Amino acid sequence: MSTPFTGTRHLLRLIVRRDRIRLPVWLVGLGGMIAVSALLVPPIYDTPEKIAGYASAVGTSPVSYLMSGRQAGIDTIGGIVANEISQVAQLGICLMVMFLVVRHTRTEEETGRAELLRSTVLGRHAATLAGLLYGVAAALLIGLATTASMLAAGLDGVGSATYGVGLTLLGLCYAGVSLVAAQLSTSARGALGLAGTAIAIGYLIRGVGAMQDNALVWASPFGWAQRMDAFGAERWLPALPLVALTAALLLLAAWLTAHRDFGGGLLQTRPGQPRASRFLGTPVGLALRLQRGLLIGWAIGLTALGLLYGAVIPTIPDLVASNPDIAQVIGASADAEQALIDAFLRYIFLFMAVVSTGFAVTSVLRLRAEEESGRAEVVLATRIRRTSWVGATVLVAGLGALALSLLMGLGLAMGYGLGMGEWDRLAGQLGGQLSYLPGVLLVAAVAVAITGLLPRWSLLAWAGVAFVFFQVMLGETLRLPDWVDGISPFWHLPGLPVETFEPLPAVTELVLAAALVLLGLCGYRRRDVAAG
């Protein structure tokens, strides 16, 4: 007699076998960034004066509150390390479990592989449990790596353990969210969209609550994990809501699994039109249709992010008033407040541009996904040429990145105008966001070249996204050498509105991007489709 969990152990072994490269890449990439940061930060703040300066500047910064929340013990080296790694560690572990859980649940059903396995002696809940255990194991490994890195850096043992436990529980919570999303949606893209939206909402709620210093932080799993106060009071009570929510999500996922049709979901897709338009019959029309949901989701999320950041700007003058030391550093003059606002805008322009590289690379890698599914072969069996097929996807990725830059700049300008009552800087803020577009396109072009020349290693394109994110988040803190910073295309672009725009770096990066795209096209034309 089989049980609902029959075959879980064998299915888990199969998952580990299939992800023998993917999982180590996640662990080494994310765990490595956390470890490097934890080990390199303490030597930078090696005197009481430097620690006090960090606590005075960063510990009262609204940007820091928005990005990392209110870290306990910010006047200690442990609190500084925790604050510096929080953005990468918390967002990284949530995204990791999201991709891993959805990949081995909803994606398996969508491709039909799960149906083949279910035709054997496999319990109804075996696939769901195996995907969950896999995500839990990955989160535990990242939590252990984080704690070990902090201990290796000589930080307090209790604080290191508290931070690692909070980070792991946060990952487990969003593993439950991803599992529920996989039951709700009928496609992997839909499940990733739902889970990604939940991550973004939780992160932003914690950030806004931290800025306003109110109870809003208790409405987010990110806030619960941080309220464990690692390197501060070390409270374990906030772990209870994380455990309770995770348990509730798992029960909900189990109930949905038992009460839905196999391959179906609670949110059914809308039937399409009986006849396709002429535009849909073109390579560009098909590529745009395939990525319509992706583009709309990113557009809504990044526009909302721009509005939020723009609305935060009115708090910047309060920072100057409450912390005279920062005003003195930038120059105690009538323009001091505006200088700080400009520095904030520069950081936000850069941060949102780096985030948008995620869309550009995802859009380009759609080429490989279409190959692996066999749909590209069907399309290329018609009159459509390979260059047209690849070029259409690249065009959609480029135009999508341009549209996102405009929407991010517009959202920021609207938030700024509503918060400050000033609408005369709209063009400047749009231009500031667009100034980083060449960097986004260059990262996407690297993905095109890898997909065309080394299709089996297409996932390496995400290494570029991870590096530019790491360089922007931690480059200045870790004082990386110029040659390391120079690998990031964003490092070469002028930072508006603090710096004056210079066209040469932007033009150079656009030329390099075009060359990489041509290289990828040549590689795609010469290799076998889906054979690598």
C-alpha positions in Angstrom: 0.0 0.0 0.0 1.4 3.4 -1.0 1.1 6.5 1.2 0.8 10.2 0.2 4.6 10.4 0.7 5.8 7.3 -1.0 8.9 7.8 -3.1 9.9 11.1 -1.4 13.4 9.9 -0.6 14.1 8.7 -4.1 12.6 11.8 -5.6 14.8 14.0 -3.4 17.9 12.0 -4.5 16.8 12.7 -8.1 16.5 16.4 -7.4 20.0 16.6 -5.9 21.4 14.7 -8.9 19.8 17.0 -11.3 20.9 20.1 -9.5 24.5 18.9 -8.9 25.7 22.1 -10.5 22.9 24.5 -9.9 22.8 24.0 -6.1 26.6 24.5 -5.6 26.5 27.6 -7.7 23.8 29.0 -5.4 25.6 28.0 -2.3 29.1 29.2 -3.4 27.7 32.4 -5.0 25.4 33.5 -2.2 27.4 32.0 0.7 30.6 33.3 -0.8 29.4 36.9 -1.0 28.2 36.7 2.6 31.5 35.2 3.8 33.6 37.7 2.0 31.6 40.6 3.4 31.7 39.1 7.0 35.5 38.6 6.8 36.4 41.9 5.2 34.2 44.4 7.1 35.9 44.0 10.6 39.4 45.1 9.5 37.8 48.2 8.0 36.2 49.3 11.3 39.1 48.4 13.6 39.0 51.4 15.9 36.3 52.8 18.3 36.3 56.0 16.3 35.5 54.3 13.0 32.7 52.2 14.6 31.3 55.4 16.2 31.4 57.1 12.8 29.6 54.3 11.1 26.9 54.3 13.8 26.5 58.0 13.5 26.3 58.1 9.7 24.8 54.8 8.6 22.9 54.1 11.8 20.7 57.2 11.3 20.5 57.1 7.5 17.0 56.6 6.0 18.6 54.9 3.0 20.1 52.3 5.4 16.7 51.9 7.2 15.0 51.4 3.9 17.5 48.8 2.6 18.6 47.0 5.7 16.1 47.9 8.4 17.1 49.0 11.9 19.9 46.6 12.9 20.5 46.1 16.6 24.0 46.7 18.0 24.9 49.1 15.1 27.5 50.6 17.4 29.4 47.3 17.6 31.4 45.5 15.0 28.9 42.6 15.0 26.0 44.9 14.3 28.0 46.6 11.5 28.7 43.2 9.8 25.0 42.2 10.2 23.9 45.5 8.7 26.2 45.3 5.7 25.3 41.7 4.7 21.6 42.0 5.4 20.6 43.1 1.9 22.5 40.4 0.1 21.8 37.6 2.7 18.1 38.2 3.3 17.0 38.9 -0.3 19.5 36.2 -1.6 18.1 33.4 0.6 14.5 34.3 -0.3 15.2 34.3 -4.0 17.2 31.1 -3.8 14.5 29.1 -2.1 11.9 30.6 -4.4 13.7 29.5 -7.6 14.6 26.1 -6.2 11.1 25.2 -4.8 9.2 26.4 -7.9 11.7 24.6 -10.2 11.0 21.2 -8.6 7.2 21.6 -8.1 5.3 23.7 -10.6 7.9 23.5 -13.4 7.9 19.7 -13.2 4.1 19.7 -13.7 4.2 22.3 -16.5 6.8 20.3 -18.5 5.0 17.0 -18.0 7.9 15.2 -16.2 5.9 15.1 -12.9 3.1 13.2 -14.7 5.5 10.5 -15.9 6.8 10.1 -12.3 3.3 10.0 -10.9 2.5 7.1 -13.2 4.9 5.1 -11.1 4.5 4.3 -7.4 4.7 7.9 -6.2 2.5 9.4 -3.5 0.4 12.5 -4.1 2.4 14.7 -1.8 5.8 13.2 -2.5 6.8 15.8 -5.1 5.7 18.7 -2.9 7.5 17.4 0.1 10.7 16.7 -1.9 10.7 20.2 -3.3 10.1 21.6 0.2 12.9 19.5 1.8 15.3 20.6 -0.9 14.5 24.3 -0.3 14.8 23.8 3.4 18.2 22.1 3.1 19.5 24.9 0.9 18.3 27.5 3.4 19.9 25.6 6.3 23.2 25.5 4.5 23.2 29.2 3.8 22.3 29.9 7.5 25.1 27.6 8.6 27.6 29.3 6.2 26.5 32.7 7.5 27.0 31.8 11.1 30.3 30.1 10.4 31.5 33.2 8.5 30.7 35.5 11.4 32.4 33.2 13.8 35.5 33.1 11.6 35.5 36.9 11.6 35.7 36.8 15.4 32.2 38.0 16.1 30.2 37.1 19.2 29.0 33.5 19.1 25.5 34.1 20.4 24.9 37.0 18.1 26.3 35.0 15.1 24.0 32.1 15.9 21.0 34.4 16.4 21.5 36.0 13.0 22.0 32.7 11.3 18.8 31.2 12.8 16.8 34.3 11.9 18.1 34.2 8.3 17.3 30.5 8.0 13.8 30.9 9.4 13.2 33.8 6.9 14.3 31.4 4.1 12.0 28.7 5.3 9.1 31.1 5.5 9.5 32.1 1.9 9.9 28.5 0.9 6.4 28.0 2.2 5.3 31.1 0.3 6.8 29.6 -2.9 5.1 26.3 -2.3 1.7 27.9 -2.0 2.4 30.0 -5.1 3.2 26.8 -7.0 -0.2 25.5 -6.1 -2.0 28.7 -7.0 -0.6 29.2 -10.5 -0.7 27.0 -13.5 2.7 28.0 -14.8 6.2 28.4 -13.3 6.4 32.0 -14.4 3.1 32.8 -12.6 4.4 31.0 -9.5 7.6 32.9 -9.6 5.7 36.2 -10.1 3.5 35.5 -7.0 6.3 34.5 -4.8 8.5 37.3 -6.0 5.8 39.8 -5.3 5.4 38.5 -1.8 9.2 38.9 -1.2 9.1 42.5 -2.5 6.1 43.4 -0.4 7.6 42.0 2.7 11.0 43.7 2.1 9.4 47.1 1.4 7.0 46.9 4.4 10.0 46.2 6.7 11.9 49.1 5.1 9.1 51.7 5.4 8.4 50.5 9.0 12.1 50.9 9.9 12.2 54.4 8.4 9.1 55.5 10.3 10.3 53.5 13.4 6.8 52.1 14.0 5.0 48.8 14.4 4.8 48.3 10.6 8.0 46.2 10.8 6.0 43.6 12.6 3.8 43.1 9.5 6.7 41.6 7.6 8.7 38.3 7.9 11.8 40.4 7.2 10.9 42.5 10.3 10.4 39.4 12.5 13.8 38.0 11.5 15.5 41.3 12.3 13.7 41.9 15.5 15.5 38.9 16.9 18.1 41.6 17.5 21.3 39.7 16.7 24.3 41.4 18.4 21.9 43.3 20.5 19.4 42.0 23.0 19.2 38.6 21.2 15.5 38.0 21.5 14.1 34.7 20.4 10.4 35.5 20.7 10.1 37.1 17.2 11.0 33.7 15.8 7.6 32.4 16.9 5.7 34.4 14.2 8.1 33.1 11.6 7.6 29.5 12.7 3.8 29.9 12.9 3.5 31.6 9.5 5.7 28.9 7.9 3.6 26.1 9.4 0.3 27.8 8.2 1.7 28.1 4.7 2.8 24.5 4.6 -0.7 23.4 5.8 -2.3 25.6 3.1 0.0 24.2 0.4 -0.8 20.6 1.5 -4.5 21.3 1.4 -4.3 22.9 -2.1 -2.3 20.0 -3.4 -4.9 17.5 -2.2 -7.9 19.6 -3.6 -6.7 20.7 -7.0 -6.4 18.9 -10.3 -2.9 17.7 -11.2 -1.3 20.2 -13.5 -3.9 22.8 -12.6 -4.1 25.7 -10.1 -6.4 27.9 -8.2 -5.7 30.8 -10.6 -6.7 29.5 -14.0 -5.3 31.0 -17.2 -7.6 33.0 -19.4 -8.4 31.3 -22.8 -6.7 32.9 -25.7 -8.2 34.4 -28.9 -9.4 31.8 -31.6 -7.3 33.6 -34.2 -3.9 35.2 -33.9 -3.1 38.7 -35.2 -0.6 39.2 -38.0 1.8 40.8 -35.6 1.8 37.7 -33.4 3.0 35.8 -36.5 6.2 37.8 -36.6 9.3 37.0 -34.5 9.0 40.3 -32.6 5.3 39.8 -32.0 5.8 36.2 -30.7 8.8 37.2 -28.5 6.7 40.1 -27.1 3.8 37.9 -26.4 5.9 35.3 -24.6 7.4 38.0 -22.4 4.3 40.1 -21.9 3.6 38.9 -18.4 7.3 39.2 -17.4 7.5 42.8 -18.6 4.2 43.8 -17.0 5.2 42.3 -13.7 8.6 44.0 -13.6 7.1 47.3 -14.8 4.6 47.4 -11.9 7.1 46.4 -9.3 9.9 48.8 -10.4 7.5 51.7 -10.9 6.1 51.1 -7.4 9.7 51.0 -6.1 10.5 54.3 -7.7 7.3 55.9 -6.2 8.3 54.6 -2.8 11.9 55.9 -3.0 10.6 59.3 -4.3 8.3 59.5 -1.4 11.2 58.9 1.0 13.1 61.9 -0.2 11.3 64.4 2.2 12.9 62.6 5.1 16.4 63.5 3.9 16.4 67.1 5.4 15.4 65.6 8.7 18.5 63.5 8.6 20.7 66.6 8.2 18.9 68.3 11.1 19.2 65.4 13.4 22.8 64.5 12.6 25.0 67.6 12.2 28.1 65.5 11.7 26.8 64.4 8.3 26.0 68.0 7.3 29.5 69.0 8.4 31.1 66.3 6.2 29.3 67.4 3.1 29.7 71.0 3.9 27.6 73.1 6.3 26.0 75.5 3.8 22.6 76.4 2.4 23.0 73.7 -0.3 23.9 71.0 2.2 20.4 69.5 2.2 20.2 69.5 -1.6 23.6 67.9 -1.8 22.5 65.0 0.4 19.3 64.6 -1.7 21.3 64.5 -4.8 23.6 61.8 -3.3 20.5 59.8 -2.3 19.1 60.1 -5.9 22.4 58.9 -7.3 22.3 55.8 -5.1 18.7 55.1 -6.0 19.3 55.5 -9.8 22.1 53.0 -9.5 20.3 50.6 -7.3 17.2 50.4 -9.5 19.3 50.1 -12.7 21.1 47.1 -11.2 17.8 45.5 -10.1 16.5 46.0 -13.7 19.4 43.9 -15.0 17.5 41.0 -13.6 14.7 41.6 -16.1 17.2 42.0 -19.0 19.0 38.7 -18.3 15.7 36.8 -17.6 14.4 38.1 -21.0 17.5 37.0 -22.9 17.6 33.6 -21.2 14.1 33.0 -22.5 16.0 31.9 -25.7 17.5 28.9 -23.9 14.2 28.1 -22.2 12.5 27.9 -25.6 15.2 25.7 -26.9 15.1 23.2 -24.0 11.3 23.0 -24.2 11.5 22.2 -27.9 9.3 25.1 -28.9 12.2 26.9 -30.6 12.8 24.0 -32.9 9.1 24.2 -34.0 9.4 27.9 -34.7 12.6 27.5 -36.6 11.1 24.8 -38.8 9.1 27.6 -40.5 10.5 30.4 -42.6 11.8 32.2 -39.6 15.6 32.5 -39.6 17.7 32.0 -36.5 19.0 35.6 -36.6 15.4 36.9 -36.7 14.4 34.7 -33.8 17.3 35.6 -31.6 17.2 39.3 -32.7 13.5 39.6 -31.8 14.2 38.3 -28.3 17.2 40.7 -27.9 15.1 43.6 -29.2 12.3 42.9 -26.7 14.9 42.7 -23.9 16.5 46.0 -24.9 13.2 47.8 -25.4 11.9 46.4 -22.2 15.0 47.6 -20.3 14.4 51.1 -21.9 10.8 51.1 -20.9 11.6 50.0 -17.3 14.2 52.8 -17.0 11.6 55.3 -18.1 9.0 54.0 -15.7 11.5 53.9 -12.8 12.5 57.4 -13.5 8.9 58.5 -13.9 7.9 56.8 -10.7 10.8 58.4 -8.8 10.0 61.8 -10.2 6.3 61.5 -9.2 7.1 60.3 -5.7 9.6 63.2 -5.4 7.1 65.7 -6.7 4.4 64.5 -4.4 6.7 64.5 -1.4 8.6 67.7 -2.1 6.1 69.6 -4.0 8.6 70.2 -6.8 7.9 69.1 -10.3 10.6 70.9 -12.2 13.1 68.1 -11.9 11.2 65.5 -13.9 13.5 65.7 -17.0 16.6 65.5 -14.8 15.4 62.5 -12.9 14.3 60.7 -16.1 17.7 61.4 -17.5 19.5 60.3 -14.4 17.8 56.9 -14.6 18.4 56.6 -18.3 22.1 57.3 -17.8 22.6 53.8 -16.4 20.8 52.1 -19.2 24.1 51.3 -21.2 25.2 49.3 -18.1 22.0 47.3 -18.1 22.3 46.6 -21.9 25.9 45.5 -21.5 25.0 42.9 -18.8 22.2 41.6 -21.1 24.6 41.5 -24.1 26.9 39.2 -22.0 24.0 36.9 -21.5 23.3 36.9 -25.3 27.0 36.0 -26.0 26.9 33.2 -23.4 23.6 31.8 -24.7 24.9 31.8 -28.3 28.4 30.4 -27.7 28.0 28.3 -24.5 24.3 27.4 -24.2 24.9 24.7 -21.6 26.4 27.4 -19.4 23.7 30.0 -19.9 23.1 30.3 -16.2 26.5 31.9 -15.9 24.8 35.1 -17.1 23.4 35.4 -13.6 27.0 35.7 -12.3 27.1 39.1 -14.0 24.0 40.2 -12.3 25.3 38.9 -8.9 28.6 40.7 -9.4 27.2 44.1 -10.3 24.7 43.8 -7.3 27.6 42.9 -5.0 29.8 45.8 -6.3 27.0 48.3 -5.9 25.9 47.1 -2.4 29.3 46.4 -0.9 32.0 47.9 -3.2 32.5 51.1 -1.2 32.2 49.4 2.2 34.8 46.7 1.3 37.0 49.2 -0.5 37.5 46.9 -3.4 40.5 47.6 -5.8 39.7 49.8 -8.8 40.3 46.9 -11.2 37.6 44.8 -9.4 35.2 47.7 -9.4 36.0 48.3 -13.0 34.5 44.9 -14.0 31.1 46.4 -13.3 29.9 48.5 -16.3 28.0 50.7 -13.8 31.3 51.8 -12.2 32.4 53.6 -15.3 29.2 55.6 -15.8 28.9 59.1 -14.3 26.6 59.2 -11.3 23.9 61.8 -11.9 23.0 64.2 -10.5 26.1 64.4 -8.4 28.5 64.2 -11.3 28.3 65.7 -14.8 27.2 63.5 -17.6 29.9 62.4 -20.0 28.8 60.5 -23.2 32.1 58.6 -23.9 31.6 55.8 -21.2 28.0 55.3 -22.3 28.8 55.2 -26.0 31.7 52.8 -25.3 29.5 50.4 -23.4 26.8 50.5 -26.1 29.4 49.6 -28.8 30.6 46.7 -26.6 27.0 45.5 -26.1 26.4 45.5 -29.8 29.6 43.6 -30.4 28.6 41.0 -27.8 25.2 40.6 -29.4 26.7 40.0 -32.8 29.0 37.4 -31.3 26.1 35.7 -29.7 24.2 35.7 -33.0 27.1 34.2 -34.8 27.4 31.5 -32.2 23.7 30.7 -32.4 23.8 30.4 -36.2 26.7 27.9 -36.1 25.6 25.5 -33.3 22.9 22.9 -33.0 19.6 24.0 -31.5 19.0 22.5 -28.1 22.2 20.4 -28.4 24.7 22.9 -27.2 
